[in-house]
Amino acid sequence: MDYLQRAKRLIQIYRIHPRKRLGQNFVIDGLLLDSMASYADLTHNDEVLEVGAGLGFLTRVLASRCKRVKAIEVDPKLIAVLQEELSDLANVELIQGDVLEMRAPRFDKIVSSPPYSISSPLLFWLFEKSFRLAVLVFQEEFARRLAAPVGSKDYSRLTVTTYYRADVELLDHVSKTSFYPPPDVDSLIVRLKQKPKPFMVKDEHVFFDVVQTVFTQRNKKLRNAVLPFLIKHKLDREQAKVIADKVIFHDKRVRDLAPEDFGALADEITEKYALR
């Protein structure tokens, strides 16, 4: 199938104007669609979630290889296209809405090329769900942050959270020409698998809150970066400074702390200072 010509035809027929704000860059590369489905190791027992179904090209590929596809699309105009174009598929459930604001349907795996604009919130949303495997196409710069080495320029809150929640593999490079209209940047296929927690923390709320706060000042020493967290939790500035000068790793820069170090920091704060 010539997906580019098919996409242009559907856009014309249904009078669709792809919206950059919604990240409406439709996959037109058949090899990419097949690769995503293959990397997901689909079986006819799998229920698959697709976020941002677009014109339904990936939806159709997935439907041929799994038990059921639950395809979410926020744009009502595209839902109309999908209802018409996928009407022959009995194992596709179309859901209109914002995946980040709705009650999630049950799924085993998620296979999607989601809008770049929701990459980060979608990932944090996914980490709160139970899933076996995810195959997602992300902007290359974003994808590399998921598996960045400690201390590197890409090392971030996202890296630490991903390490704690899942095993991550960066797979194929995806050219911007694999989409229509083409985005401004290239992408990567990413595969995520839930795993046992690599270390335990006493309070996950404190752990994630600490990580989020200190990474806003990733190049500062921890004693300075942790101050906003302490002040946010009802300590006056002088009290916070005293504690910040005593916490574990206080003289190291945030970017140089391993995920396990953040766990130790969060545990110390939980145990010694009872901050939540």
HULINFEN-V907194 format. One record per pair of residues at least 4 apart in sequence whose C-alpha atoms are under 6 Angstrom apart, sorted by the first residue. I is the first residue (numbers start at 0). GAP is how many residues later the second one is. D is the distance in whole Angstrom. If there is no record, write none. Layout:
BEGIN
i:I gap:GAP d:D
i:I gap:GAP d:D
END
This chain:
BEGIN
i:2 gap:4 d:6
i:2 gap:25 d:5
i:3 gap:24 d:5
i:9 gap:4 d:6
i:10 gap:4 d:6
i:10 gap:5 d:5
i:17 gap:6 d:5
i:18 gap:5 d:6
i:19 gap:4 d:6
i:22 gap:92 d:4
i:24 gap:154 d:6
i:24 gap:155 d:5
i:24 gap:156 d:5
i:25 gap:153 d:5
i:25 gap:154 d:5
i:26 gap:151 d:6
i:26 gap:152 d:4
i:27 gap:150 d:6
i:27 gap:151 d:5
i:28 gap:149 d:5
i:32 gap:25 d:6
i:34 gap:4 d:6
i:41 gap:24 d:6
i:42 gap:23 d:5
i:43 gap:22 d:4
i:43 gap:23 d:5
i:44 gap:22 d:5
i:45 gap:20 d:5
i:45 gap:21 d:5
i:46 gap:20 d:6
i:46 gap:21 d:5
i:46 gap:22 d:6
i:46 gap:60 d:5
i:46 gap:61 d:5
i:47 gap:21 d:5
i:47 gap:59 d:6
i:47 gap:60 d:6
i:47 gap:61 d:5
i:47 gap:62 d:5
i:48 gap:20 d:6
i:48 gap:21 d:5
i:48 gap:58 d:6
i:48 gap:61 d:5
i:49 gap:21 d:5
i:49 gap:60 d:6
i:49 gap:61 d:5
i:49 gap:62 d:5
i:50 gap:21 d:5
i:50 gap:61 d:6
i:50 gap:63 d:6
i:51 gap:20 d:6
i:51 gap:21 d:5
i:51 gap:62 d:5
i:52 gap:18 d:6
i:52 gap:20 d:5
i:62 gap:6 d:6
i:67 gap:23 d:5
i:67 gap:24 d:6
i:68 gap:23 d:5
i:69 gap:23 d:5
i:70 gap:23 d:5
i:70 gap:24 d:6
i:71 gap:23 d:5
i:71 gap:24 d:6
i:72 gap:23 d:5
i:72 gap:24 d:6
i:73 gap:22 d:5
i:73 gap:23 d:4
i:73 gap:24 d:5
i:80 gap:4 d:6
i:81 gap:4 d:6
i:82 gap:4 d:6
i:107 gap:23 d:5
i:107 gap:24 d:6
i:108 gap:22 d:6
i:108 gap:23 d:6
i:108 gap:24 d:5
i:108 gap:25 d:6
i:109 gap:24 d:5
i:110 gap:23 d:6
i:110 gap:24 d:5
i:110 gap:25 d:6
i:111 gap:24 d:5
i:112 gap:23 d:6
i:112 gap:24 d:5
i:117 gap:4 d:6
i:120 gap:4 d:6
i:132 gap:59 d:6
i:132 gap:60 d:5
i:133 gap:57 d:6
i:133 gap:58 d:5
i:134 gap:55 d:6
i:134 gap:56 d:5
i:135 gap:53 d:6
i:135 gap:54 d:5
i:136 gap:51 d:6
i:136 gap:52 d:5
i:137 gap:5 d:6
i:137 gap:49 d:5
i:137 gap:50 d:6
i:138 gap:48 d:4
i:139 gap:46 d:6
i:139 gap:47 d:4
i:139 gap:48 d:5
i:144 gap:9 d:5
i:144 gap:10 d:6
i:144 gap:14 d:6
i:145 gap:13 d:5
i:146 gap:12 d:6
i:147 gap:6 d:6
i:147 gap:7 d:5
i:149 gap:5 d:6
i:149 gap:106 d:6
i:150 gap:104 d:5
i:150 gap:105 d:5
i:154 gap:4 d:6
i:156 gap:55 d:6
i:156 gap:58 d:6
i:157 gap:4 d:6
i:159 gap:99 d:5
i:161 gap:4 d:6
i:163 gap:33 d:6
i:165 gap:27 d:5
i:165 gap:28 d:4
i:165 gap:29 d:5
i:166 gap:25 d:6
i:166 gap:26 d:5
i:167 gap:23 d:6
i:167 gap:24 d:5
i:168 gap:21 d:6
i:168 gap:22 d:5
i:169 gap:20 d:5
i:170 gap:18 d:5
i:170 gap:19 d:6
i:171 gap:16 d:6
i:171 gap:17 d:5
i:172 gap:15 d:5
i:173 gap:12 d:6
i:173 gap:13 d:5
i:173 gap:14 d:5
i:174 gap:11 d:5
i:175 gap:6 d:5
i:175 gap:7 d:6
i:175 gap:9 d:6
i:175 gap:10 d:5
i:176 gap:5 d:6
i:200 gap:62 d:6
i:201 gap:65 d:6
i:205 gap:4 d:6
i:205 gap:60 d:6
i:205 gap:70 d:6
i:206 gap:59 d:5
i:213 gap:11 d:5
i:213 gap:12 d:6
i:216 gap:8 d:6
i:217 gap:36 d:5
i:217 gap:37 d:5
i:218 gap:34 d:6
i:219 gap:33 d:5
i:220 gap:30 d:6
i:220 gap:31 d:5
i:220 gap:32 d:4
i:221 gap:4 d:6
i:221 gap:28 d:5
i:221 gap:30 d:6
i:221 gap:31 d:6
i:221 gap:32 d:6
i:222 gap:21 d:5
i:222 gap:22 d:6
i:222 gap:27 d:5
i:227 gap:4 d:6
i:229 gap:10 d:6
i:230 gap:4 d:5
i:234 gap:5 d:6
i:239 gap:4 d:6
i:256 gap:4 d:6
i:266 gap:4 d:6
i:267 gap:4 d:6
i:268 gap:4 d:5
i:269 gap:4 d:5
i:269 gap:5 d:6
END
